[in-house]
Amino acid sequence: MNDLEKRLDIPYIKLKFSLVVTEDSILPRDKVSALRGGMGEMLLRQNCINNRKCQTCGYKNPCIVYKILYTQMKKKPAFMQGDDSIGYLIECENYQERFREGEGFFFYLVLFGDNIVYFGQYLQMFYQLGVEGIGKDGVRYVIHDISNISGESLLRGNRLTMSAYRPETVYDHVMRRMKEIEKKGYKKKLVFHAPTCLKYQGRYLSEFQTEAVFQSLFRRIMMMDYFVEIYMDQVVMEDYPAIVSQKSEMRVVKRYSSTQDSKVKLRGMVGEVRFEDISGEYLPYVLAGELLHIGKNTSFGFGRYTVY
């Protein structure tokens, strides 16, 4: 196993949840925030035994809430702050708000490392959220289908089949994408589909900078390595690929924080960035970032991009 394969030996599984609303309704524009908030609420309702007082709870180690919503790691990189989980991502870029009964949308759930074994908990959370209702209007939905990245369904009628539940590694994703790029070619461009929150030299950015993009990428990979107990130093490279052009704009996502009991605004950049070159040395890491995301608030879907 070479260094790249070892560094990207991060288990993951990506699943597509297809939902159908059961009534004419208005859904939030930014659905990841609603899904993430609702998911956490369902998990707490079903499992919390200490009135949501996590800081004084004596059951943190075995607590399923803490394992899923927060990051429990034996070791953390020195730069890593906070306890928000890096064990999962939710991706949804459907911004439609008005839905008719029977219409729907889909989102992706990506699980990493040990969180892969908690799929049953995630499924229960999203099922119960459909029963209780999502968003401020409590819109109800049903889970129409769950499929893997090959399009195979995990549902057979009302029964769940785990034969299509097949985790792989980030390295597998990179090798698959490398073959696609070799066949089709690429334009050395990153398209940021979801808001991307980057901090560089102590300030949050309003446009993309090459050092910020690559340093955030290499930090993200190191965090995920530590999460799955791969203890390797952060990737260090010189002469980052130069940005030759970009189109970017700020986007604001509003959400309600139950921990802060207040409305919170999350900000990030969307757009596209064209590089002078993304050499063979950099390309595998950039392709890994497609799956891992970069920047802050990744569990809310932030930081997703695609290499074109």
LOPADREN-118073 format. One record per residue (C-alpha): residue number from 1; x, y, z; residue in one letter. Coordinates in Angstrom, 3 decimals. Layout:
REM residues N
[NUM [X Y Z] 'a']
...
END
This chain:
REM residues 308
[1 [0.000 0.000 0.000] 'm']
[2 [1.584 3.295 -1.090] 'n']
[3 [1.326 6.535 0.895] 'd']
[4 [-1.583 7.863 -1.152] 'l']
[5 [-3.573 4.659 -0.797] 'e']
[6 [-2.819 4.543 2.940] 'k']
[7 [-3.801 8.185 3.446] 'r']
[8 [-7.062 7.760 1.537] 'l']
[9 [-7.950 4.391 3.085] 'd']
[10 [-11.007 6.072 4.635] 'i']
[11 [-14.136 3.875 4.572] 'p']
[12 [-17.344 5.520 3.411] 'y']
[13 [-20.727 4.813 1.900] 'i']
[14 [-22.905 7.237 -0.059] 'k']
[15 [-26.668 6.685 -0.218] 'l']
[16 [-29.407 8.480 -2.115] 'k']
[17 [-32.656 8.998 -0.181] 'f']
[18 [-35.679 9.730 -2.396] 's']
[19 [-38.545 11.370 -0.499] 'l']
[20 [-42.169 12.015 -1.508] 'v']
[21 [-44.304 14.608 0.307] 'v']
[22 [-47.766 13.468 1.348] 't']
[23 [-49.513 16.835 1.099] 'e']
[24 [-49.363 20.143 -0.763] 'd']
[25 [-46.705 22.016 1.134] 's']
[26 [-43.969 24.603 1.388] 'i']
[27 [-40.524 23.317 2.273] 'l']
[28 [-37.441 25.287 3.313] 'p']
[29 [-35.269 26.479 0.458] 'r']
[30 [-32.127 25.184 2.193] 'd']
[31 [-33.174 21.640 2.940] 'k']
[32 [-29.910 20.355 4.396] 'v']
[33 [-30.315 22.588 7.435] 's']
[34 [-33.868 21.320 7.964] 'a']
[35 [-32.828 17.688 7.466] 'l']
[36 [-29.830 18.029 9.778] 'r']
[37 [-31.816 19.810 12.475] 'g']
[38 [-34.722 17.391 12.225] 'g']
[39 [-32.392 14.410 12.259] 'm']
[40 [-30.767 15.579 15.477] 'g']
[41 [-34.135 16.266 17.083] 'e']
[42 [-35.405 12.756 16.260] 'm']
[43 [-32.201 11.201 17.591] 'l']
[44 [-32.471 13.108 20.864] 'l']
[45 [-36.155 12.248 21.311] 'r']
[46 [-35.484 8.562 20.860] 'q']
[47 [-32.278 8.208 22.849] 'n']
[48 [-31.486 11.053 25.279] 'c']
[49 [-31.804 10.057 28.945] 'i']
[50 [-30.434 13.236 30.556] 'n']
[51 [-32.816 15.972 29.401] 'n']
[52 [-30.360 17.010 26.667] 'r']
[53 [-27.740 18.142 29.187] 'k']
[54 [-24.784 16.646 27.357] 'c']
[55 [-22.113 18.488 29.322] 'q']
[56 [-23.180 16.974 32.651] 't']
[57 [-24.156 13.537 31.343] 'c']
[58 [-22.262 10.543 32.688] 'g']
[59 [-23.062 8.354 29.686] 'y']
[60 [-21.130 10.098 26.913] 'k']
[61 [-18.984 7.123 25.954] 'n']
[62 [-21.834 4.704 25.169] 'p']
[63 [-24.277 7.440 24.046] 'c']
[64 [-25.478 6.919 20.473] 'i']
[65 [-26.455 10.596 20.250] 'v']
[66 [-22.923 11.673 21.079] 'y']
[67 [-21.389 9.134 18.689] 'k']
[68 [-23.497 10.334 15.752] 'i']
[69 [-23.848 14.091 16.339] 'l']
[70 [-20.408 14.754 17.777] 'y']
[71 [-16.891 13.604 16.990] 't']
[72 [-15.340 11.105 19.365] 'q']
[73 [-11.720 10.593 18.376] 'm']
[74 [-8.802 9.054 20.240] 'k']
[75 [-6.551 11.771 18.843] 'k']
[76 [-7.276 15.036 17.042] 'k']
[77 [-5.009 17.213 14.900] 'p']
[78 [-3.803 20.268 16.803] 'a']
[79 [-5.764 22.619 14.531] 'f']
[80 [-9.094 20.835 15.002] 'm']
[81 [-11.621 22.682 17.146] 'q']
[82 [-15.154 21.901 18.286] 'g']
[83 [-17.037 18.619 18.557] 'd']
[84 [-19.323 18.677 15.511] 'd']
[85 [-19.304 15.317 13.812] 's']
[86 [-17.167 14.701 10.761] 'i']
[87 [-18.602 11.196 10.516] 'g']
[88 [-21.376 12.129 8.086] 'y']
[89 [-22.441 14.567 5.390] 'l']
[90 [-25.840 15.502 4.000] 'i']
[91 [-26.025 16.832 0.451] 'e']
[92 [-29.149 18.393 -1.061] 'c']
[93 [-29.133 21.120 -3.655] 'e']
[94 [-32.851 21.163 -4.401] 'n']
[95 [-34.056 24.711 -3.692] 'y']
[96 [-37.687 24.232 -4.734] 'q']
[97 [-40.072 25.464 -2.050] 'e']
[98 [-43.601 24.661 -3.239] 'r']
[99 [-44.504 20.994 -3.619] 'f']
[100 [-47.679 19.221 -4.660] 'r']
[101 [-48.788 16.028 -2.950] 'e']
[102 [-46.853 13.176 -4.539] 'g']
[103 [-43.900 15.316 -5.635] 'e']
[104 [-40.565 14.830 -4.018] 'g']
[105 [-36.871 15.498 -3.834] 'f']
[106 [-33.747 13.552 -2.935] 'f']
[107 [-30.709 14.024 -0.758] 'f']
[108 [-27.460 12.145 -0.259] 'y']
[109 [-26.230 10.800 3.050] 'l']
[110 [-22.510 10.038 3.244] 'v']
[111 [-21.215 8.066 6.229] 'l']
[112 [-17.547 7.707 7.147] 'f']
[113 [-15.602 5.329 9.371] 'g']
[114 [-17.456 3.886 12.361] 'd']
[115 [-20.577 5.873 11.480] 'n']
[116 [-21.131 3.375 8.656] 'i']
[117 [-22.389 0.825 11.200] 'v']
[118 [-25.027 3.272 12.491] 'y']
[119 [-27.024 3.235 9.249] 'f']
[120 [-30.034 1.782 11.093] 'g']
[121 [-30.062 4.812 13.392] 'q']
[122 [-29.888 7.252 10.484] 'y']
[123 [-32.688 5.402 8.705] 'l']
[124 [-34.858 5.492 11.824] 'q']
[125 [-34.191 9.220 12.262] 'm']
[126 [-35.202 10.097 8.708] 'f']
[127 [-38.207 7.769 8.807] 'y']
[128 [-39.453 9.338 12.051] 'q']
[129 [-38.772 12.839 10.713] 'l']
[130 [-41.121 12.036 7.823] 'g']
[131 [-43.806 11.024 10.312] 'v']
[132 [-43.338 14.110 12.505] 'e']
[133 [-42.773 16.561 9.662] 'g']
[134 [-39.879 18.667 8.406] 'i']
[135 [-39.418 22.431 8.556] 'g']
[136 [-41.439 25.016 10.452] 'k']
[137 [-44.663 23.817 8.775] 'd']
[138 [-44.061 20.197 9.741] 'g']
[139 [-44.301 18.830 6.185] 'v']
[140 [-44.706 15.055 6.186] 'r']
[141 [-43.026 12.764 3.711] 'y']
[142 [-42.366 9.088 3.052] 'v']
[143 [-39.080 7.480 2.043] 'i']
[144 [-39.760 6.246 -1.483] 'h']
[145 [-36.351 4.696 -2.105] 'd']
[146 [-32.784 4.392 -0.837] 'i']
[147 [-30.073 3.491 -3.337] 's']
[148 [-26.282 3.208 -3.454] 'n']
[149 [-23.967 5.023 -5.874] 'i']
[150 [-24.466 2.246 -8.439] 's']
[151 [-28.222 2.834 -8.389] 'g']
[152 [-29.060 -0.402 -6.582] 'e']
[153 [-32.005 -0.084 -4.208] 's']
[154 [-31.791 -1.055 -0.557] 'l']
[155 [-35.581 -1.352 -0.387] 'l']
[156 [-37.680 -4.271 -1.585] 'r']
[157 [-41.202 -3.082 -1.016] 'g']
[158 [-41.352 -2.332 2.693] 'n']
[159 [-38.325 -4.477 3.465] 'r']
[160 [-34.725 -3.352 3.801] 'l']
[161 [-32.057 -5.468 2.121] 't']
[162 [-28.456 -4.897 3.129] 'm']
[163 [-26.919 -6.683 0.135] 's']
[164 [-26.640 -3.318 -1.638] 'a']
[165 [-25.058 -1.707 1.421] 'y']
[166 [-21.415 -1.939 0.337] 'r']
[167 [-18.909 0.517 1.817] 'p']
[168 [-15.737 1.345 -0.090] 'e']
[169 [-12.836 3.737 0.512] 't']
[170 [-12.082 7.299 -0.552] 'v']
[171 [-9.157 5.834 -2.493] 'y']
[172 [-11.651 3.748 -4.514] 'd']
[173 [-13.558 6.931 -5.344] 'h']
[174 [-10.352 8.666 -6.456] 'v']
[175 [-9.275 5.782 -8.704] 'm']
[176 [-12.718 5.647 -10.311] 'r']
[177 [-12.679 9.396 -10.973] 'r']
[178 [-9.109 9.253 -12.324] 'm']
[179 [-10.270 6.743 -14.950] 'k']
[180 [-13.203 8.978 -15.882] 'e']
[181 [-10.892 11.963 -16.296] 'i']
[182 [-8.396 9.986 -18.369] 'e']
[183 [-11.226 8.985 -20.686] 'k']
[184 [-13.061 12.324 -20.936] 'k']
[185 [-10.389 14.856 -20.050] 'g']
[186 [-10.969 17.796 -17.718] 'y']
[187 [-10.786 21.579 -17.736] 'k']
[188 [-8.836 22.139 -14.503] 'k']
[189 [-11.909 23.756 -13.011] 'k']
[190 [-13.647 23.329 -9.649] 'l']
[191 [-17.352 24.099 -9.473] 'v']
[192 [-18.528 24.786 -5.922] 'f']
[193 [-22.151 23.662 -5.819] 'h']
[194 [-22.759 24.324 -2.117] 'a']
[195 [-21.684 27.289 0.040] 'p']
[196 [-18.026 26.966 0.979] 't']
[197 [-16.786 28.688 4.116] 'c']
[198 [-13.013 29.217 4.041] 'l']
[199 [-10.895 30.959 6.636] 'k']
[200 [-7.382 32.100 5.797] 'y']
[201 [-4.903 34.074 7.890] 'q']
[202 [-7.552 34.743 10.517] 'g']
[203 [-10.345 36.021 8.304] 'r']
[204 [-13.249 34.528 6.398] 'y']
[205 [-12.920 34.882 2.643] 'l']
[206 [-15.376 36.424 0.196] 's']
[207 [-13.533 35.038 -2.831] 'e']
[208 [-11.488 31.915 -3.445] 'f']
[209 [-7.731 31.923 -2.828] 'q']
[210 [-5.535 29.044 -3.932] 't']
[211 [-3.683 28.679 -0.622] 'e']
[212 [-6.961 28.657 1.319] 'a']
[213 [-8.509 26.032 -0.951] 'v']
[214 [-5.570 23.622 -0.788] 'f']
[215 [-4.766 24.115 2.874] 'q']
[216 [-8.427 23.491 3.736] 's']
[217 [-8.375 20.380 1.548] 'l']
[218 [-5.248 18.956 3.174] 'f']
[219 [-6.574 19.701 6.662] 'r']
[220 [-9.851 17.981 5.840] 'r']
[221 [-8.035 14.866 4.678] 'i']
[222 [-5.915 14.847 7.852] 'm']
[223 [-9.040 15.205 10.032] 'm']
[224 [-10.675 12.265 8.286] 'm']
[225 [-7.487 10.216 8.620] 'd']
[226 [-7.439 10.821 12.372] 'y']
[227 [-11.146 10.006 12.553] 'f']
[228 [-10.430 6.494 11.205] 'v']
[229 [-7.162 6.245 13.179] 'e']
[230 [-4.726 6.805 10.320] 'i']
[231 [-2.107 8.974 11.973] 'y']
[232 [-0.192 10.657 9.169] 'm']
[233 [1.181 14.171 8.947] 'd']
[234 [-0.697 16.766 6.949] 'q']
[235 [0.064 16.808 3.241] 'v']
[236 [2.614 19.517 2.492] 'v']
[237 [3.236 20.738 -1.041] 'm']
[238 [4.803 23.830 -2.544] 'e']
[239 [3.762 25.935 -5.499] 'd']
[240 [0.001 25.471 -5.270] 'y']
[241 [-1.756 25.601 -8.649] 'p']
[242 [-2.519 29.219 -9.520] 'a']
[243 [-6.062 30.498 -9.999] 'i']
[244 [-6.444 32.088 -13.442] 'v']
[245 [-10.127 33.039 -13.168] 's']
[246 [-13.128 32.676 -10.898] 'q']
[247 [-16.795 33.526 -10.576] 'k']
[248 [-17.956 33.580 -6.992] 's']
[249 [-20.738 34.957 -4.851] 'e']
[250 [-21.687 34.751 -1.210] 'm']
[251 [-24.684 32.732 -0.124] 'r']
[252 [-26.364 32.799 3.284] 'v']
[253 [-28.084 29.802 4.854] 'v']
[254 [-30.405 30.481 7.781] 'k']
[255 [-30.949 27.834 10.404] 'r']
[256 [-32.208 27.484 13.946] 'y']
[257 [-29.685 26.251 16.510] 's']
[258 [-31.290 24.355 19.382] 's']
[259 [-28.034 24.466 21.355] 't']
[260 [-27.882 28.269 21.082] 'q']
[261 [-31.691 28.636 21.070] 'd']
[262 [-31.444 31.221 18.322] 's']
[263 [-31.389 31.712 14.573] 'k']
[264 [-27.957 31.406 13.001] 'v']
[265 [-26.696 32.558 9.606] 'k']
[266 [-24.110 30.383 7.886] 'l']
[267 [-22.195 31.989 5.020] 'r']
[268 [-20.194 30.533 2.196] 'g']
[269 [-19.092 31.041 -1.388] 'm']
[270 [-20.485 29.316 -4.465] 'v']
[271 [-19.165 29.563 -8.001] 'g']
[272 [-16.374 28.166 -10.110] 'e']
[273 [-12.597 28.430 -10.056] 'v']
[274 [-10.297 27.718 -12.989] 'r']
[275 [-6.694 26.786 -12.266] 'f']
[276 [-3.659 27.149 -14.479] 'e']
[277 [-2.951 23.480 -13.845] 'd']
[278 [-3.883 20.695 -11.462] 'i']
[279 [-0.963 18.339 -11.878] 's']
[280 [-0.919 14.592 -11.313] 'g']
[281 [0.541 15.189 -7.855] 'e']
[282 [-2.392 17.333 -6.758] 'y']
[283 [-5.215 15.712 -8.686] 'l']
[284 [-5.845 12.654 -6.423] 'p']
[285 [-6.245 14.892 -3.385] 'y']
[286 [-8.545 17.294 -5.230] 'v']
[287 [-10.687 14.345 -6.318] 'l']
[288 [-10.810 13.096 -2.714] 'a']
[289 [-12.146 16.521 -1.739] 'g']
[290 [-15.143 16.012 -4.040] 'e']
[291 [-16.330 13.395 -1.580] 'l']
[292 [-15.004 14.841 1.687] 'l']
[293 [-15.945 18.525 1.088] 'h']
[294 [-13.784 21.372 2.413] 'i']
[295 [-14.132 24.280 4.824] 'g']
[296 [-16.475 24.743 7.774] 'k']
[297 [-20.012 23.368 8.296] 'n']
[298 [-19.509 20.310 6.096] 't']
[299 [-22.166 18.321 7.996] 's']
[300 [-24.632 20.898 6.623] 'f']
[301 [-23.536 20.095 3.090] 'g']
[302 [-21.108 23.018 2.832] 'f']
[303 [-17.946 22.758 0.763] 'g']
[304 [-19.096 20.386 -1.989] 'r']
[305 [-17.405 20.799 -5.348] 'y']
[306 [-16.826 18.830 -8.538] 't']
[307 [-13.724 18.725 -10.728] 'v']
[308 [-14.470 19.461 -14.396] 'y']
END
